[in-house]
């Protein structure tokens, strides 16, 4: 096999920082080559250099053995490199065919030769197994099909080396399968495919080779069949992976949260959203709520926080909370990490220091009586950003400018800063990179040791088993099983969640 | 760091400058279309508008605009849109004028009492829309527009049938004249002390001072208090606000009522400072122009002040256009083009800022 593209000792500096340092990788024809790394490790910079969007300060790029110097993406396209962007660049009111040929239309005098274009596109689609109707409007297509149009666009321009930037981020599982089949088809046709991702299980499924980037440099190039997801993750972080574990029994006698027959009836009278949920949670204890998403976990959180009407009784430290508002419950010392951080926990167009106030606007340190204490808030925001490694220029940065993982770290830091006696944590590590995940677990562990009671909801079964003192399984709104995490495997938990056990 | 500051300043100036250039071009085209020279038009406006008599009228025009704009800004910050300021200020003014003439109180207290009446009426009127929104899900935009029509009819009806002062037999129906204690003193005597000569047209409304104070209070409450934070939070992300313990329904209601209360004051500068009664000549359209003032001023107290002055200046100075045979209504085109181009320019700059921040961040993260 021949090498389709090779990067040799590429370095790139931005004023004051090094984005890439000595990056080398070589991609063979007829393979899928994954480029993995944490958010901000420099994957995107590598790809921007390869696609001609940025020029390296040093190092060289070889395509099919010849050194190339790209000034812009057009040069890269001429060298048969194509990029399938994460965010599609399609005209909705154009047909698939029109979108594919847009910008490089075959001409017939001064008119577009649609017949020739159609023939070529249909042939291509058949050849690469990218089944799609060329005459349907793009606005009628689903996400997976749109992606297919993007791939066809790139192929139509003669690409033999295809870069996929986080292609699965927007897809549902079924569409991921379709994409991977398409990738295998392309590979069989002798294409070289570069697959950027941080989802390691997907990488191992589809890639032949894997290059790992860490802190701007390539640290390893391995065959995917020789590594496990865990080993890859460790290469990405550069140290042993954090484990979701807790040590010993820190449970205290006092009961922090007690639910008695809590139900949320629907107005239509059909099945309750949650039904007769009863459990006690002690100080220093973590109770994990397991369940396939949509089985009442979100509603349970909303009931505990007072965001939804319910029947039954919810007590906090022995006090009946039923008639307390969300604000009062928060005042009592309940922290919340909601499942959808952007929608439920942030003001995206406000600076971080204002986001620091959100949910804590009723007291110190951000308020002095009824007056906002901006100075203290900014200082406090800085402290949270440092402690939780929130990577952003400063408290004045808009929340929208942060990556998802950094937003999540910020929210966790904000909720922990008040040292609540109860923390309701929905998917606290969803979408964050491995390093941040470890840091969040560590915070939860420390808080637990100090006596914080935690309701943990997660789709990550290892996290649930590792972090919880007790597991409750929710199915169709009811608690159907209680498991001891020490004696439960992810497989057992999984089948309990679907009601198979 | 200093470099960054410079670019921030340039960025802040970019939008208004771009908007000014574009709107001057549009306005010039409008003047050219009537076969007149835009330069003559601008010069005439400037010469007329900068006489001290005109400037006083500019201030008097801008004062109610400003108060009404503050009222609208309150709802904008809460993610709502109170189009009903016109009706609220009208009702506030007529009730304030009518009841204010019914009793006598010591000077300052009397004025305060009238203001409280006007605020209460304006607030209650807007609270109807707030109630409908919270309890029935009626869009406040629709309900306040309808309430405007009702307020217009109601005020005419009340004036003609109940509030009219029958002791005078003027053609201009009017409420009874306010006693001296219920009139807001004019700033003219004060200006005289600084060597400003009297001008025909009635001097400068004392409520100008009140409007400036209102702007400061608005800024403080919105930006520096818990209430203001919760109001802004429910405006920028109502779901997150609810998750954070803000009662967003109550906030919607309170913001509407508060906006109406402030709006109720916007008709008073003329009533308390000039006519000393509510009559048929009560100025219409303040509440609508104020929407533009609030938008142009970006809900910022200083920005709204500048835009209220600009609108006032255009309105007053354009009266001179008749002298050179141009329709004075050209100022409406000017106001419109300024508003449109500035809204667009600010949006462009806002997007550019976010991109810029993301880039800075990308660098910071790689470091």
Interface residues (C-beta under 8 A of the other chain):
Chain A: X14 X15 X16 X17 X18 X19 X39 X40 X42 X45 X216 X305 X307 X325 X326 X327 X328 X329 X330 X331 X336 X338 X343 X344 X345 X346 X347 X348 X349 X350 X354 X357 X358 X359 X360 X361 X362 X367 X370 X371 X372 X374 X391 X392 X393 X397 X398 X400 X401 X402 X403 X406
Chain B: X223 X224 X225 X226 X227 X228 X229 X230 X232 X233 X236 X237 X239 X240 X241 X242 X243 X244 X245 X246 X247 X354 X357 X358 X360 X361 X362 X363 X364 X365 X366 X367
